[in-house]
């Protein structure tokens, strides 16, 4: 049985307004792990050709100084750089998906974002989730403080 769970994307101190930043996530299991939820999210977005999740893992442009915007240019430049590095190797769609999933796991471990399951923070990728009681998953991107 596939369950639809509401996912919400937020940036710390910038709550979501109305339906912007909300979507439904198809979860095909009654029980899964946080790792599975992240994988399902990335798979669903890659299948739709979306980059919303990648925006959780990259700096927010309006919060950057001009020099930072230059150094942290948009994901298109990052993809072009990665493509140039891997030019000698043909990538299949599953390679791309696996790389995106691994990037999401790495971002979770690096505290680039945190996950809240019905308001409770997920601490580990291997935390078990009972999806029959899960209504909402919130991905909150954390922004590092500026300064020294």
C-alpha positions as CSV (number, residue, x, y, z in Angstrom):
1,X,0.0,0.0,0.0
2,X,1.4,3.4,-1.0
3,X,0.9,6.1,1.5
4,X,1.0,9.8,0.6
5,X,2.8,12.0,3.2
6,X,3.0,15.7,3.1
7,X,6.5,17.1,2.9
8,X,7.4,20.6,3.7
9,X,10.6,22.5,2.8
10,X,11.7,25.2,5.2
11,X,14.8,27.4,5.7
12,X,15.5,28.1,9.4
13,X,13.8,31.4,10.4
14,X,11.8,31.5,7.1
15,X,8.7,29.4,7.5
16,X,6.7,28.2,4.5
17,X,3.9,30.4,3.4
18,X,0.7,28.9,2.1
19,X,1.3,25.9,-0.2
20,X,4.7,27.0,-1.4
21,X,7.3,24.4,-0.4
22,X,4.7,21.7,0.1
23,X,4.4,18.4,-1.8
24,X,3.2,14.9,-1.4
25,X,5.7,12.1,-1.0
26,X,4.7,8.5,-2.1
27,X,5.9,6.0,0.5
28,X,5.4,2.4,-0.6
29,X,6.2,0.9,2.8
30,X,4.4,0.7,6.2
31,X,7.7,0.8,8.0
32,X,10.9,2.4,6.7
33,X,14.0,4.3,7.9
34,X,14.8,8.0,7.6
35,X,17.3,6.9,4.9
36,X,14.4,5.4,2.9
37,X,12.4,8.6,3.2
38,X,15.2,10.6,1.9
39,X,15.8,8.1,-1.0
40,X,12.0,8.2,-1.8
41,X,12.1,12.0,-1.9
42,X,15.2,12.2,-4.1
43,X,13.8,9.4,-6.5
44,X,10.5,11.2,-6.8
45,X,12.1,14.5,-7.6
46,X,14.6,13.1,-10.1
47,X,11.7,11.2,-11.8
48,X,9.8,14.5,-12.1
49,X,13.0,16.4,-13.2
50,X,12.9,18.7,-10.2
51,X,15.7,20.1,-8.1
52,X,13.8,21.3,-5.1
53,X,15.7,18.9,-2.7
54,X,19.0,20.1,-4.1
55,X,18.0,23.6,-3.1
56,X,17.9,22.4,0.5
57,X,21.6,21.4,0.3
58,X,22.9,24.5,-1.5
59,X,23.3,28.1,-0.1
60,X,20.3,30.4,-0.4
61,X,21.3,33.1,-2.9
62,X,19.6,36.0,-1.2
63,X,21.5,35.4,2.0
64,X,24.9,35.6,0.3
65,X,27.3,38.4,-0.2
66,X,28.1,39.1,-3.9
67,X,31.4,37.2,-3.6
68,X,29.7,34.2,-2.2
69,X,27.1,34.2,-5.0
70,X,30.0,34.1,-7.5
71,X,31.8,31.2,-5.6
72,X,28.6,29.3,-4.9
73,X,27.0,29.8,-8.3
74,X,23.8,28.0,-9.2
75,X,23.5,24.2,-9.5
76,X,23.7,24.4,-13.3
77,X,27.4,25.4,-13.0
78,X,27.9,22.7,-10.4
79,X,26.4,20.1,-12.7
80,X,28.5,21.4,-15.6
81,X,31.7,21.0,-13.5
82,X,30.7,17.5,-12.4
83,X,29.9,16.6,-16.0
84,X,33.3,17.8,-17.1
85,X,35.0,15.8,-14.5
86,X,33.1,12.7,-15.5
87,X,33.3,13.3,-19.3
88,X,35.3,10.1,-19.8
89,X,32.6,8.0,-18.1
90,X,29.1,7.6,-19.5
91,X,26.6,8.0,-16.7
92,X,23.4,6.1,-16.7
93,X,20.2,7.5,-15.1
94,X,20.8,5.1,-12.1
95,X,24.3,6.6,-11.7
96,X,22.8,10.0,-11.5
97,X,20.1,8.9,-9.1
98,X,22.6,7.1,-6.8
99,X,24.8,10.2,-6.8
100,X,21.9,12.4,-5.9
101,X,20.8,10.1,-3.1
102,X,24.4,9.9,-1.7
103,X,24.6,13.7,-1.8
104,X,21.4,13.9,0.2
105,X,22.7,11.4,2.8
106,X,26.0,13.3,3.0
107,X,24.1,16.6,3.5
108,X,22.1,15.0,6.3
109,X,25.3,13.8,8.1
110,X,26.9,17.3,7.6
111,X,23.8,18.9,9.2
112,X,23.0,20.9,6.0
113,X,19.4,20.1,6.8
114,X,17.4,18.4,9.5
115,X,14.3,16.3,9.2
116,X,11.2,16.5,11.5
117,X,8.7,13.6,11.5
118,X,5.4,14.8,12.8
119,X,7.4,17.5,14.7
120,X,10.0,15.2,16.2
121,X,13.6,15.5,14.9
122,X,15.1,12.5,13.2
123,X,18.6,11.9,14.7
124,X,20.0,9.1,12.5
125,X,19.5,7.8,8.9
126,X,18.7,4.4,10.4
127,X,15.9,5.6,12.7
128,X,12.8,3.6,12.0
129,X,9.6,5.3,10.9
130,X,6.1,3.9,11.0
131,X,4.5,5.5,8.0
132,X,0.9,4.7,9.1
133,X,1.2,7.2,11.9
134,X,3.3,9.7,9.8
135,X,1.4,12.7,8.4
136,X,4.1,15.3,7.8
137,X,7.9,15.3,7.1
138,X,9.6,18.7,7.3
139,X,13.0,19.2,5.7
140,X,14.6,22.3,7.3
141,X,17.7,23.7,5.7
142,X,20.2,25.1,8.1
143,X,22.2,28.2,7.2
144,X,25.6,28.6,8.7
145,X,26.2,31.8,10.7
146,X,28.4,34.4,9.0
147,X,31.6,35.6,10.6
148,X,34.6,34.0,12.2
